[in-house]
Amino acid sequence: MRFPILALVVLAACTEETPSEPPHELQVEDTTSCGGGPDSNLVGQSVDVLAAMTFPGPVRVIRPGMLITQEYNTKRMNLDVDAKGIITRVWCG
């Protein structure tokens, strides 16, 4: 009975350990490629003003508690909106 257990221990010790993935590099927030940024004139305005506007790329309105995807798109403008519907932050990504 000892031999099968010993064989399993020896085989387990021979397995190759796969290296872990290197840590992802932090993305520097680019606030110019999508036309947004912290100094955007949209901050402080109601989200309703967006209906009359056109943008060169995709726009994502992010409401409190909303789940969003984590892929980085330099052409996408993200608009953080508070519970009252006021734009609090404009950023690209």
PyMOL CGO cylinders between C-alpha atoms (Angstrom):
from pymol import cmd
from pymol.cgo import CYLINDER

trace = [
    CYLINDER, 0.00, 0.00, 0.00, 2.94, 2.32, 0.62, 0.3, 1, 1, 1, 1, 1, 1,
    CYLINDER, 2.94, 2.32, 0.62, 4.29, 2.00, -2.91, 0.3, 1, 1, 1, 1, 1, 1,
    CYLINDER, 4.29, 2.00, -2.91, 1.31, 3.64, -4.73, 0.3, 1, 1, 1, 1, 1, 1,
    CYLINDER, 1.31, 3.64, -4.73, 1.27, 6.54, -2.27, 0.3, 1, 1, 1, 1, 1, 1,
    CYLINDER, 1.27, 6.54, -2.27, 5.02, 7.00, -2.59, 0.3, 1, 1, 1, 1, 1, 1,
    CYLINDER, 5.02, 7.00, -2.59, 4.74, 6.88, -6.37, 0.3, 1, 1, 1, 1, 1, 1,
    CYLINDER, 4.74, 6.88, -6.37, 2.08, 9.61, -6.32, 0.3, 1, 1, 1, 1, 1, 1,
    CYLINDER, 2.08, 9.61, -6.32, 4.24, 11.81, -4.09, 0.3, 1, 1, 1, 1, 1, 1,
    CYLINDER, 4.24, 11.81, -4.09, 7.25, 11.37, -6.38, 0.3, 1, 1, 1, 1, 1, 1,
    CYLINDER, 7.25, 11.37, -6.38, 5.16, 12.10, -9.49, 0.3, 1, 1, 1, 1, 1, 1,
    CYLINDER, 5.16, 12.10, -9.49, 3.66, 15.18, -7.91, 0.3, 1, 1, 1, 1, 1, 1,
    CYLINDER, 3.66, 15.18, -7.91, 7.14, 16.48, -7.13, 0.3, 1, 1, 1, 1, 1, 1,
    CYLINDER, 7.14, 16.48, -7.13, 8.13, 16.04, -10.80, 0.3, 1, 1, 1, 1, 1, 1,
    CYLINDER, 8.13, 16.04, -10.80, 5.37, 18.17, -12.26, 0.3, 1, 1, 1, 1, 1, 1,
    CYLINDER, 5.37, 18.17, -12.26, 6.42, 21.41, -13.84, 0.3, 1, 1, 1, 1, 1, 1,
    CYLINDER, 6.42, 21.41, -13.84, 5.22, 24.54, -12.15, 0.3, 1, 1, 1, 1, 1, 1,
    CYLINDER, 5.22, 24.54, -12.15, 3.84, 27.02, -14.64, 0.3, 1, 1, 1, 1, 1, 1,
    CYLINDER, 3.84, 27.02, -14.64, 5.08, 30.55, -14.07, 0.3, 1, 1, 1, 1, 1, 1,
    CYLINDER, 5.08, 30.55, -14.07, 2.44, 33.02, -13.06, 0.3, 1, 1, 1, 1, 1, 1,
    CYLINDER, 2.44, 33.02, -13.06, 1.51, 35.74, -15.51, 0.3, 1, 1, 1, 1, 1, 1,
    CYLINDER, 1.51, 35.74, -15.51, 3.48, 38.95, -15.14, 0.3, 1, 1, 1, 1, 1, 1,
    CYLINDER, 3.48, 38.95, -15.14, 1.48, 41.75, -13.52, 0.3, 1, 1, 1, 1, 1, 1,
    CYLINDER, 1.48, 41.75, -13.52, -0.44, 43.93, -15.92, 0.3, 1, 1, 1, 1, 1, 1,
    CYLINDER, -0.44, 43.93, -15.92, 1.07, 47.33, -16.48, 0.3, 1, 1, 1, 1, 1, 1,
    CYLINDER, 1.07, 47.33, -16.48, -1.05, 50.20, -15.30, 0.3, 1, 1, 1, 1, 1, 1,
    CYLINDER, -1.05, 50.20, -15.30, -2.69, 52.14, -18.08, 0.3, 1, 1, 1, 1, 1, 1,
    CYLINDER, -2.69, 52.14, -18.08, -2.05, 55.86, -17.94, 0.3, 1, 1, 1, 1, 1, 1,
    CYLINDER, -2.05, 55.86, -17.94, -5.35, 57.65, -18.33, 0.3, 1, 1, 1, 1, 1, 1,
    CYLINDER, -5.35, 57.65, -18.33, -5.37, 59.36, -21.71, 0.3, 1, 1, 1, 1, 1, 1,
    CYLINDER, -5.37, 59.36, -21.71, -7.84, 62.23, -21.55, 0.3, 1, 1, 1, 1, 1, 1,
    CYLINDER, -7.84, 62.23, -21.55, -7.20, 63.66, -24.99, 0.3, 1, 1, 1, 1, 1, 1,
    CYLINDER, -7.20, 63.66, -24.99, -7.79, 60.78, -27.41, 0.3, 1, 1, 1, 1, 1, 1,
    CYLINDER, -7.79, 60.78, -27.41, -11.55, 60.67, -26.84, 0.3, 1, 1, 1, 1, 1, 1,
    CYLINDER, -11.55, 60.67, -26.84, -12.13, 64.39, -26.33, 0.3, 1, 1, 1, 1, 1, 1,
    CYLINDER, -12.13, 64.39, -26.33, -12.75, 64.14, -22.59, 0.3, 1, 1, 1, 1, 1, 1,
    CYLINDER, -12.75, 64.14, -22.59, -10.80, 64.85, -19.48, 0.3, 1, 1, 1, 1, 1, 1,
    CYLINDER, -10.80, 64.85, -19.48, -11.04, 66.29, -16.00, 0.3, 1, 1, 1, 1, 1, 1,
    CYLINDER, -11.04, 66.29, -16.00, -11.39, 69.82, -17.39, 0.3, 1, 1, 1, 1, 1, 1,
    CYLINDER, -11.39, 69.82, -17.39, -14.27, 68.84, -19.67, 0.3, 1, 1, 1, 1, 1, 1,
    CYLINDER, -14.27, 68.84, -19.67, -17.15, 71.30, -19.83, 0.3, 1, 1, 1, 1, 1, 1,
    CYLINDER, -17.15, 71.30, -19.83, -19.59, 68.40, -19.29, 0.3, 1, 1, 1, 1, 1, 1,
    CYLINDER, -19.59, 68.40, -19.29, -18.68, 68.00, -15.60, 0.3, 1, 1, 1, 1, 1, 1,
    CYLINDER, -18.68, 68.00, -15.60, -21.44, 69.47, -13.45, 0.3, 1, 1, 1, 1, 1, 1,
    CYLINDER, -21.44, 69.47, -13.45, -24.08, 69.31, -16.18, 0.3, 1, 1, 1, 1, 1, 1,
    CYLINDER, -24.08, 69.31, -16.18, -27.12, 67.06, -16.36, 0.3, 1, 1, 1, 1, 1, 1,
    CYLINDER, -27.12, 67.06, -16.36, -26.80, 63.83, -18.33, 0.3, 1, 1, 1, 1, 1, 1,
    CYLINDER, -26.80, 63.83, -18.33, -29.77, 65.07, -20.40, 0.3, 1, 1, 1, 1, 1, 1,
    CYLINDER, -29.77, 65.07, -20.40, -27.48, 67.45, -22.35, 0.3, 1, 1, 1, 1, 1, 1,
    CYLINDER, -27.48, 67.45, -22.35, -25.94, 64.44, -24.10, 0.3, 1, 1, 1, 1, 1, 1,
    CYLINDER, -25.94, 64.44, -24.10, -29.08, 63.85, -26.16, 0.3, 1, 1, 1, 1, 1, 1,
    CYLINDER, -29.08, 63.85, -26.16, -28.39, 66.96, -28.25, 0.3, 1, 1, 1, 1, 1, 1,
    CYLINDER, -28.39, 66.96, -28.25, -24.67, 66.27, -28.70, 0.3, 1, 1, 1, 1, 1, 1,
    CYLINDER, -24.67, 66.27, -28.70, -22.63, 64.17, -31.13, 0.3, 1, 1, 1, 1, 1, 1,
    CYLINDER, -22.63, 64.17, -31.13, -19.30, 62.58, -30.30, 0.3, 1, 1, 1, 1, 1, 1,
    CYLINDER, -19.30, 62.58, -30.30, -16.52, 61.26, -32.57, 0.3, 1, 1, 1, 1, 1, 1,
    CYLINDER, -16.52, 61.26, -32.57, -16.44, 57.87, -30.83, 0.3, 1, 1, 1, 1, 1, 1,
    CYLINDER, -16.44, 57.87, -30.83, -18.44, 55.67, -28.48, 0.3, 1, 1, 1, 1, 1, 1,
    CYLINDER, -18.44, 55.67, -28.48, -19.78, 57.13, -25.24, 0.3, 1, 1, 1, 1, 1, 1,
    CYLINDER, -19.78, 57.13, -25.24, -20.55, 55.17, -22.07, 0.3, 1, 1, 1, 1, 1, 1,
    CYLINDER, -20.55, 55.17, -22.07, -22.65, 56.67, -19.26, 0.3, 1, 1, 1, 1, 1, 1,
    CYLINDER, -22.65, 56.67, -19.26, -21.75, 55.02, -15.95, 0.3, 1, 1, 1, 1, 1, 1,
    CYLINDER, -21.75, 55.02, -15.95, -24.36, 55.32, -13.23, 0.3, 1, 1, 1, 1, 1, 1,
    CYLINDER, -24.36, 55.32, -13.23, -23.80, 54.54, -9.51, 0.3, 1, 1, 1, 1, 1, 1,
    CYLINDER, -23.80, 54.54, -9.51, -23.52, 50.79, -8.87, 0.3, 1, 1, 1, 1, 1, 1,
    CYLINDER, -23.52, 50.79, -8.87, -23.48, 49.96, -12.58, 0.3, 1, 1, 1, 1, 1, 1,
    CYLINDER, -23.48, 49.96, -12.58, -21.25, 47.07, -13.66, 0.3, 1, 1, 1, 1, 1, 1,
    CYLINDER, -21.25, 47.07, -13.66, -18.93, 47.88, -16.54, 0.3, 1, 1, 1, 1, 1, 1,
    CYLINDER, -18.93, 47.88, -16.54, -16.48, 45.92, -18.67, 0.3, 1, 1, 1, 1, 1, 1,
    CYLINDER, -16.48, 45.92, -18.67, -12.78, 46.44, -18.03, 0.3, 1, 1, 1, 1, 1, 1,
    CYLINDER, -12.78, 46.44, -18.03, -11.44, 46.48, -21.59, 0.3, 1, 1, 1, 1, 1, 1,
    CYLINDER, -11.44, 46.48, -21.59, -9.51, 49.62, -22.46, 0.3, 1, 1, 1, 1, 1, 1,
    CYLINDER, -9.51, 49.62, -22.46, -10.72, 51.59, -25.49, 0.3, 1, 1, 1, 1, 1, 1,
    CYLINDER, -10.72, 51.59, -25.49, -8.85, 54.85, -26.11, 0.3, 1, 1, 1, 1, 1, 1,
    CYLINDER, -8.85, 54.85, -26.11, -11.62, 56.13, -28.37, 0.3, 1, 1, 1, 1, 1, 1,
    CYLINDER, -11.62, 56.13, -28.37, -14.43, 55.65, -25.82, 0.3, 1, 1, 1, 1, 1, 1,
    CYLINDER, -14.43, 55.65, -25.82, -15.55, 58.53, -23.62, 0.3, 1, 1, 1, 1, 1, 1,
    CYLINDER, -15.55, 58.53, -23.62, -16.79, 57.44, -20.19, 0.3, 1, 1, 1, 1, 1, 1,
    CYLINDER, -16.79, 57.44, -20.19, -19.07, 59.70, -18.20, 0.3, 1, 1, 1, 1, 1, 1,
    CYLINDER, -19.07, 59.70, -18.20, -19.51, 59.05, -14.49, 0.3, 1, 1, 1, 1, 1, 1,
    CYLINDER, -19.51, 59.05, -14.49, -22.94, 60.22, -13.35, 0.3, 1, 1, 1, 1, 1, 1,
    CYLINDER, -22.94, 60.22, -13.35, -24.17, 60.61, -9.77, 0.3, 1, 1, 1, 1, 1, 1,
    CYLINDER, -24.17, 60.61, -9.77, -27.56, 59.51, -8.42, 0.3, 1, 1, 1, 1, 1, 1,
    CYLINDER, -27.56, 59.51, -8.42, -29.11, 62.87, -9.41, 0.3, 1, 1, 1, 1, 1, 1,
    CYLINDER, -29.11, 62.87, -9.41, -28.03, 62.51, -13.05, 0.3, 1, 1, 1, 1, 1, 1,
    CYLINDER, -28.03, 62.51, -13.05, -25.17, 65.04, -12.85, 0.3, 1, 1, 1, 1, 1, 1,
    CYLINDER, -25.17, 65.04, -12.85, -21.93, 64.26, -14.71, 0.3, 1, 1, 1, 1, 1, 1,
    CYLINDER, -21.93, 64.26, -14.71, -19.12, 64.06, -12.14, 0.3, 1, 1, 1, 1, 1, 1,
    CYLINDER, -19.12, 64.06, -12.14, -16.19, 62.82, -14.24, 0.3, 1, 1, 1, 1, 1, 1,
    CYLINDER, -16.19, 62.82, -14.24, -15.26, 62.48, -17.90, 0.3, 1, 1, 1, 1, 1, 1,
    CYLINDER, -15.26, 62.48, -17.90, -12.50, 60.05, -18.87, 0.3, 1, 1, 1, 1, 1, 1,
    CYLINDER, -12.50, 60.05, -18.87, -11.26, 57.96, -21.77, 0.3, 1, 1, 1, 1, 1, 1,
    CYLINDER, -11.26, 57.96, -21.77, -10.91, 54.21, -21.75, 0.3, 1, 1, 1, 1, 1, 1,
]
cmd.load_cgo(trace, "trace")
